[in-house]
Amino acid sequence: IVERYAPKRTLDVGCAKGFLVEHLRDCGVEAFGIDASEYAISQVREDVKPYCKVASATEPYDGRFDLITCIEVAEHLTEEEGRKLVDRICAHTDQVIFSSTPSDFDEESHFNVRPAEHWKSLFAARGFHTDLHFEPGIVTPHALRFRRAPARPIRVAVFSNEEEKHAVVKLRL
């Protein structure tokens, strides 16, 4: 993450025991974490504890971040909370690494298991688009990277000598 995306300030939403925050801080990144579990936060490495806190993933975060990570959190939320989670993340960054299991329905704490397309559409509705060059293996096999993309009008040009009624022209459109 540090080599590829060079974040200066990060937030790990659902940081659990703070392992990613710990690793990023060890690499010189100003990293923070939040998690709903008091127990998990109590297990964070001592020197990293000041940068991790008990907080809800759906409440506003403190400040802006170069990158927000959210790994295997959304499936533990209700559908409405999942939408709020995406809203919160998008309000505080322009770059996201996100993963939520698309298929683990057996875990009883998974209330919101959705295919990747669901999450892609939620992020897209907020101006974020999938990085097609992202290698998910650095996080989980189904991880996605989203980046805020400026709104641009779609421009279409058709160059053809054929009449408009022909199928080949309609296909090009």
Secondary structure as GFF3:
##gff-version 3
##sequence-region A 1 173
A	DSSP	alpha_helix	2	5	.	.	.	ID=ss1
A	DSSP	beta_strand	9	13	.	.	.	ID=ss2
A	DSSP	alpha_helix	19	26	.	.	.	ID=ss3
A	DSSP	beta_strand	30	35	.	.	.	ID=ss4
A	DSSP	alpha_helix	38	42	.	.	.	ID=ss5
A	DSSP	three_ten_helix	49	51	.	.	.	ID=ss6
A	DSSP	beta_strand	52	54	.	.	.	ID=ss7
A	DSSP	beta_strand	67	71	.	.	.	ID=ss8
A	DSSP	three_ten_helix	74	76	.	.	.	ID=ss9
A	DSSP	alpha_helix	79	92	.	.	.	ID=ss10
A	DSSP	beta_strand	95	99	.	.	.	ID=ss11
A	DSSP	alpha_helix	116	124	.	.	.	ID=ss12
A	DSSP	beta_strand	128	130	.	.	.	ID=ss13
A	DSSP	three_ten_helix	136	138	.	.	.	ID=ss14
A	DSSP	beta_strand	144	148	.	.	.	ID=ss15
A	DSSP	alpha_helix	167	172	.	.	.	ID=ss16
###
